[in-house]
Amino acid sequence: MVERRTPIPIEEAIERVMKYPLGGGVEAVSIEESDGRVLAKPLLATHPVPPFRKSPYDGFAFRAEDTKGALENHPVTFRIVEHVPAGHVSTYELGRGEAVRIMTGAKIPDEATCVAMFEVCQEYVQDEEEYVSIKREMKAGQNVMEAGSETEDGQVLVGAGKVINPGVKALLATFGYSVVHVYKKPRIGVFATGTELIDVDAPLVDGKIRNSNASMVVSQIKRAGGVPIYFGSLRDELHQSYESMKVALEEVDVLITTGGVSVGDFDLLPAIYEKLGAKVLFNKVAMRPGSVTTVASVDGKLLFGLSGNPSACYAGFELFVRPIIRGGLGTSAIHPPKTLATLKGDFGKANPFTRFVRGKLVLQEGRVFAQPVGIDKSGVVTSLAETTILIKLHGGTRGHQEGDVVDVLLLETDEGDPHTWTAH
């Protein structure tokens, strides 16, 4: 007898999944290994920036009050008493009418109150002494970067939960964080199911297909920030599959299977869930593709049964698995960010369920368009190569026309939304 399944709204499905968040542990890694990781502690300034008064330009440092009365036809002259490159400190106590030749980034002598750029000064040598003249008055503090003017000591620069990008890494280096506390990456197990599957390097034979879903999901896990552990493929044999999944669950935080969740004679996942004693959260969602996406829980761990059809598998991962992985990393921005775009091309399919069309963003004449890519069928794999967004088309429509404003979910980004895209 075919199992009767009642689809639930996608909003409810996401809500049920998010009741089982991962508890993210913390570990210390070297700054060299921190790229793409998520900060577990706020990044604090360990000293002011700049740590001393410094020059933002190549020029001359002197007392601003000594330029009083300087005019185009009445220049004021200073004797150059020292040259101060970046990384060096002046050893001379600057007096009236004296200047220091100073380079960008160098510490300004305590007695100097301004810096004049080379471009507004005239250098010359007289009686083997170096001089510089200026034809304008300078103000105290002019061209001076005060200590702490950029950042104060102890200031919170980046909060916990931020992904470490090149800019964050620059801050880590600036403030001496050679070791960084980050959230541990969740370990995500993957099985592909189906006797029809063969390995990527195997010759293609009649009735068989290469296992593309496993490679795709492993890549999606990496993009989401998890550590993928591929356990191989499972044949359509109940006992062997059950034993393999039972062992794998001991090694991972989340277990994903692709295929085997429909209602055919060889779709074994429902029986395996029952044998594992898992609680099924849902086994059908009012969405296309991926309506057969199934999620269960056993001993607090989530099992995601994704469709065996590539495009349906892809969408199911991004909507349900990605937020769980992101949450396990300690960030609140777990859901794919949503924005608006103009639909490029007609989409004539009726939508009884919410539909997620694979697509990409196209910028034309200052407008952002959402362009579907490839053939819109759940079993299609070729369209995924260009997919950078999911175009969300509301259910209960007879199709959409070019020019309609549609929601799009952004996939190729480290950014996220703390609120599910269904809530706004």
Secondary structure, DSSP 8 states (H G I E B T S, - for coil): -------B-HHHHHHHHTTS-----EEEEEGGG-TT-BBSS-EE-SS-BSSS-B-SSSEEEE-GGGGTT-BTTB-EEEEEEEEE-TT----S---TTEEEEE-TT-B--TT--EEEEGGGEEEEEETTEEEEEESS---TTTT-B-TTSSB-TT-EEE-TT-B--HHHHHHHHHTT-SEEEEE---EEEEEEE-TTEE-TTS---TT-EE-HHHHHHHHHHHHHT-EEEEEEEE-S-HHHHHHHHHHHHTT-SEEEEES--SSSTT--HHHHHHHHT-EEEES-BSEES-TT-EEEEETTEEEEEE-SSHHHHHHHIIIIIHHHHHHHTT-S--B--EEEEEE-S-B---BSSEEEEEEEEEEETTEEEEEE-S---TT--GGGGG--EEEEE-SSBS-B-TT-EEEEEE-S-S--BSS-GGG-
